[in-house]
């Protein structure tokens, strides 16, 4: 069949698999890995020290179509306005620890890859969407992070332990967000007595956590991502995904839980993987952008000052705030993994979250660094030696950073191929855009509607990240994911 005659979904699936291979990622599981997955019949049994928390009002909040559920949450009101927040994280290690082929695949890719037409899971779906997923109504082993949140948003104390949990309600972001804003309760929420009150308590705790982090300089953005929507096997549109109150609730809990796990390992004097975002190298351009908006930022990187500027801009011009968010995010640079060894110099910290110690731990079905952290936590809890040497962690940190970058490039490339399919009939059309990248390898712009990114192949002189331009679509290449524009006006 001529590639042009293939259904668009099939084209994107083929391109996604090829992009995985080109970037050094494994697109398929080996027969040995699939055989190992088929042999797993139930979650691993727990030991005597594992608590039984199955009676709590646990609930998951994730995307509508998510089945690889990594975490649950529940809250309890305490005296003096304090709130106990519990985050349960799927004990993926309990299942895959002895499965060499599955662990080898997960260690190689280090992450699940989510493309427009196909998901490439880090571990086989029989596990990630069932046996290691915290699905509704099933008993599962979990690592629980317990935090006492004060009225001012500070975490007064935290603990980490293993427990049995049961998801009482599988909820979706959009439904919970609409309900929190005064809409009707989703059916799964309404069906569980007391869950509505508990979720409002969770939201209160999340708001307090976020408020304190923002005071310390945590950056608040409003990003808009385009997701390919299919009509049958044809790309019909790009749906804009926007953050809402429910996604922010979960993000605030995950930030707090990730910080608590990092502190726990530090108190146990365990080396660990840290997630860091270094001080931005292009702070000077961020200062220029602020000046273009009538604001002044310090000459040296200053997260609280930047967040204050972003907050004012959100209020002054909410319509264009996503454009500003995108420009600043691009200039901050990507996150990375580093090995933090007790006694060594301090890690760079996480600039955009305003936290010093931060370890990925809350998505072990999707990220291998979280599995590593889980193994370190369980060894620390059992009083056993660390399962990884310092040299192991240093190499794993570098490898996980490289593979995460490769995965993001695959996702972007397939997203661009999907956008190219949507735009291939619109050659010559003009769009409003914002410059998202400018360097030796070229200049890139993001079209605002539909939300796609392409290369500015003509008229790039004199533009920099954050500049608003008008562009004309010159060319699309679905196979390579190329979308080329020229500057006009």
Rosetta blueprint (number, residue, H / E / L):
1 X L
2 X L
3 X H
4 X H
5 X H
6 X L
7 X L
8 X H
9 X H
10 X H
11 X H
12 X H
13 X H
14 X H
15 X H
16 X H
17 X H
18 X H
19 X H
20 X H
21 X H
22 X H
23 X L
24 X L
25 X L
26 X L
27 X L
28 X L
29 X L
30 X L
31 X H
32 X H
33 X H
34 X H
35 X H
36 X H
37 X H
38 X H
39 X L
40 X L
41 X L
42 X L
43 X L
44 X L
45 X L
46 X L
47 X L
48 X L
49 X L
50 X L
51 X E
52 X E
53 X L
54 X L
55 X L
56 X L
57 X L
58 X L
59 X E
60 X E
61 X E
62 X E
63 X L
64 X L
65 X L
66 X L
67 X L
68 X L
69 X L
70 X L
71 X E
72 X E
73 X E
74 X E
75 X E
76 X E
77 X E
78 X L
79 X H
80 X H
81 X H
82 X L
83 X E
84 X E
85 X E
86 X E
87 X E
88 X E
89 X E
90 X E
91 X L
92 X L
93 X H
94 X H
95 X H
96 X H
97 X L
98 X L
99 X L
100 X H
101 X H
102 X H
103 X H
104 X H
105 X H
106 X H
107 X H
108 X H
109 X H
110 X L
111 X E
112 X L
113 X E
114 X E
115 X L
116 X L
117 X L
118 X L
119 X E
120 X E
121 X L
122 X L
123 X L
124 X L
125 X H
126 X H
127 X H
128 X H
129 X H
130 X H
131 X H
132 X L
133 X L
134 X L
135 X L
136 X E
137 X L
138 X L
139 X E
140 X E
141 X E
142 X E
143 X E
144 X E
145 X E
146 X E
147 X E
148 X E
149 X E
150 X L
151 X L
152 X L
153 X L
154 X L
155 X E
156 X E
157 X E
158 X E
159 X E
160 X E
161 X E
162 X E
163 X E
164 X E
165 X E
166 X E
167 X E
168 X L
169 X E
170 X E
171 X E
172 X E
173 X H
174 X H
175 X H
176 X H
177 X H
178 X H
179 X H
180 X H
181 X L
182 X L
183 X L
184 X L
185 X L
186 X L
187 X H
188 X H
189 X H
190 X H
191 X L
192 X L
193 X L
194 X L
195 X H
196 X H
197 X H
198 X H
199 X H
200 X H
201 X H
202 X H
203 X H
204 X H
205 X H
206 X H
207 X H
208 X H
209 X H
210 X H
211 X H
212 X H
213 X H
214 X H
215 X H
216 X L
217 X L
218 X L
219 X L
220 X L
221 X L
222 X L
223 X L
224 X E
225 X E
226 X E
227 X E
228 X E
229 X E
230 X E
231 X E
232 X L
233 X L
234 X E
235 X E
236 X E
237 X E
238 X E
239 X E
240 X E
241 X E
242 X E
243 X L
244 X L
245 X H
246 X H
247 X H
248 X H
249 X H
250 X H
251 X H
252 X H
253 X H
254 X H
255 X H
256 X H
257 X H
258 X H
259 X H
260 X H
261 X H
262 X H
263 X H
264 X H
265 X H
266 X H
267 X H
268 X L
269 X L
270 X L
271 X L
272 X E
273 X E
274 X E
275 X E
276 X E
277 X E
278 X L
279 X L
280 X L
281 X L
282 X L
283 X H
284 X H
285 X H
286 X H
287 X H
288 X H
289 X H
290 X H
291 X H
292 X H
293 X L
294 X L
295 X L
296 X L
297 X L
298 X L
299 X L
300 X L
301 X L
302 X L
303 X H
304 X H
305 X H
306 X H
307 X H
308 X H
309 X H
310 X H
311 X H
312 X H
313 X H
314 X H
315 X H
316 X H
317 X L
318 X H
319 X H
320 X H
321 X H
322 X H
323 X H
324 X H
325 X H
326 X H
327 X H
328 X H
329 X H
330 X H
331 X H
332 X H
333 X L
334 X L
335 X L
336 X E
337 X E
338 X E
339 X E
340 X E
341 X L
342 X L
343 X L
344 X L
345 X L
346 X L
347 X L
348 X L
349 X L
350 X E
351 X L
352 X L
353 X L
354 X L
355 X E
356 X L
357 X L
358 X L
359 X L
360 X L
361 X L
362 X L
363 X L
364 X L
365 X L
366 X L
367 X E
368 X H
369 X H
370 X H
371 X H
372 X H
373 X H
374 X H
375 X H
376 X H
377 X H
378 X H
379 X H
380 X H
381 X H
382 X H
383 X L
384 X L
385 X L
386 X L
387 X L
388 X L
389 X L
390 X H
391 X H
392 X H
393 X H
394 X H
395 X H
396 X H
397 X H
398 X H
399 X H
400 X H
401 X H
402 X H
403 X H
404 X H
405 X H
406 X H
407 X H
408 X H
409 X H
410 X H
411 X H
412 X H
413 X H
414 X H
415 X H
416 X H
417 X H
418 X H
419 X H
420 X H
421 X H
422 X H
423 X H
424 X L
425 X L
426 X L
427 X L
428 X L
429 X L
430 X E
431 X E
432 X E
433 X E
434 X E
435 X E
436 X E
437 X E
438 X E
439 X E
440 X L
441 X L
442 X E
443 X E
444 X E
445 X E
446 X E
447 X E
448 X L
449 X L
450 X L
451 X L
452 X E
453 X E
454 X E
455 X E
456 X E
457 X E
458 X E
459 X L
460 X L
461 X L
462 X L
463 X L
464 X L
465 X L
466 X L
467 X L
468 X E
469 X E
470 X E
471 X E
472 X E
473 X E
474 X E
475 X E
476 X E
477 X E
478 X L
479 X L
480 X L
481 X L
482 X E
483 X E
484 X E
485 X E
486 X E
487 X E
488 X E
489 X L
